[in-house]
Amino acid sequence: MSIIVARIQNFLKLEASAGILLMAAAVLALIASNSMLSGLYGALLGTPVAVQIGALEIAKPLLLWVNDGLMAIFFFLIGLEIKREILQGELSSFDKAALPLVAAIGGMAGPALIYVLLNASSPETMNGWAIPAATDIAFALGVLMLLGRAVPVSLKVFLLAIAIIDDLGAITVIALFYTSDLSIEALGLASIGLAGLVALNRLGVKTITPYALIGVFIWVCVLKSGVHATLAGVLTALAIPIHGARPDSQSPLHRLEHGLHPWVAFGVLPVFAFANAGVSLTNLAPEDLMAPVTLGVAAGLFAGKQIGVFGATYLAVKTGLAKRPTGTNWMHIYGVACLTGIGFTMSLFIGMLAFEGGEQLDQVRIGVLLGSVMSALVGVAALKYAGRLGVPLETGYGRTPNQAMPAGVTEQ
C-alpha cells in the first residue's frame, strides 16, 4: 500500500510543477501574440517542415507537427495511464470506479448541454459542443496541489480518476465526431499494424522497440486516413504489456509511463500551450465576449462542469451507489467540481479540431481562458473554505484536516 501511495504522491508532485509551467507557457503565448513579437510568433508556427522517405512525404507547418505529432505522444501517455488505472488502479473495480465514473459523465454532459443551448440559434458553431467537456489533468491537479495539506489525499485521487475518465471520453468523442474524409486504404494498413501490436503482446514480447516501430507506422497510417493522428498513440498504448518478464521486474507499461511523464509534462504540453494559446486581444470587442462560441465554452467550463460533476456526485452518494471520498465534506466536492472546469489543453485541442481557424478559433481560445481562470479561482476559494469546515461525523469513515492520516498514508 505504501508503494502505491508513494507513486500517487510522486505523480501529483509532477503534475503540480507541470501545471505551473503550462500556465507560464500560455502567458508567454499571449504576450507574444499581443506584442511586437506577434509577426515572429506567427511565422514560427507557420514554418514549413517536411519529412520524406521515397514516395511518402509528410509536409506540414510547425503548428500541425506539434498538434499531430507531439500530441500523439501525450495521447500515448494517456492511453498508458488509462490501461493501468483500469487494470490495477483506481478504476480496477466497481467500488473504486463508480463515483469518479458518474462524476465524469456528469462533467461531460453538463458543459456540452450548456454549449448547445447557447449555440442553438447558431448552427455553424454547433460543432464545438465537446470543447468545454474536457478537463486539463495537469492544470487542474497543479492548482489542487498548490493547496498542500489543506486538501485530503483522497480528494486528489478523486480528481485524478475523474480527469482520466474524462480523457477517455475525449478520446472517444474525437474518434467518433471529429474525423474528415476517411481513407479505407490507410485505415486498412493501420489495422494491420494494430494486429501486429496485438500479436507482440500475445507472444509475450517485453521489449519496447518493436511496439515503438509499429506505433510510428500506425501513426503515419492514421495521419493519412482522415482520423486524427493522436488516436494512434492511444491504440499503441493499449497494446503495451502491463506485466514484466519476471514477477520482480518492472513492466514495459510502467517503465514507459514513468519515463515519458516528465517529458510530456515539461516538454510536450508547454510547447502545445505556447503554440495554441496565443490569441490577439488588440481588436477584441465586447461583442467577441458575447459571441455564442465564447459564451458556450466559458459557461460550459465554469457552470456546466460545476453542475455536472457536483450534481452527479451528490446523486451517486445520496442514492447509495458510492461513498464520498474519505476525509471530505461537500464543499471539498464542490471545489473539485470547479477545478474540473479547467479545460485548457484538451479544450484547445478539441477546439482546433472543431474549427479550422479564424474568428471562431480565437473565440474558443478566449472562452477557454475565461472559463478555466474563473473555475480555478472559485475552486481554490471553495477548497480553502472547505478546509475550515472539517468533515461531518456522519460519514463514519472521514476525518478532519487536523487528524492524522491512516497508517501507511502520508500527505504532501
Summary of the structure (lengths in Angstrom):
residues: 412
radius of gyration: 21.4
end to end distance: 16.5
largest distance: 69.7
contacts: 1472
relative contact order: 0.17
helix: 72%
strand: 3%
